[in-house]
């Protein structure tokens, strides 16, 4: 079940990413930590099979970023898209330069746990064949109702993609259950059918960053609803793109 992926934090004097390392551990991301490019490059070579992303301070110079891309991102499945910048927004000119280098993700508010969870999931799953979920997932806190026959359960959407949803709910339905789901998007209600593919109950001591609930794969969703969902996801993704 699943696979182990590490995030490599490459810090420097202007970065102060120690706090980010602690937050990553709190949300269930295993972390490697380095203070210079050569040290990080050695780690990347040693952990090439399990390294999922590299994080650097947003205050880094473009020359520093170029070294990271050349010496570290070559060991990532996602290449430069596995590079995440954390810290204060460096401004449009720098962001344009970063985009031209293939860098995609940035988080300017490192206290934003939902955003941190998203950029890490996006960067670490891009291009990795062991991740069975090929659709990008975005974190949310939308309201939802899941029904199985006459059984009705209120839930919150922990994250969602065009292919499925994780519903945070007490006493989730069991894996294999077939559900109908109503989700309240900002643009209006969305209805779909799906099958529960995983369930986490309160007594399970796994993934403390994932709440009690259930992962559901959509089995039926009409074209209009799917396009509405795609538009919502695109809007959320844009919040974290450089």
Secondary structure, 3 states (H helix, E strand, C coil): CCCCCEEEEECCCCCCCHHHHHHHHHCCCEEEEECCHHHHHHHHHHCCCCEEEEEEECCCCHHHHHHHHHHCHHHCCCHHHHEEEECCCCCHHHHHHHHHCCCCEEECCCCCHHHHHHHHHHHHHCCCCCCCCCCCCEEEEEEEEEEECCEEEEEEEEEEECCEEEEECCCCCCCCCEEEEEEEECCEEEEEEEEEEEEECCCCCCCCCCCCEEEEEEEECCHHHHHHHHHHHHHHHHCCEC
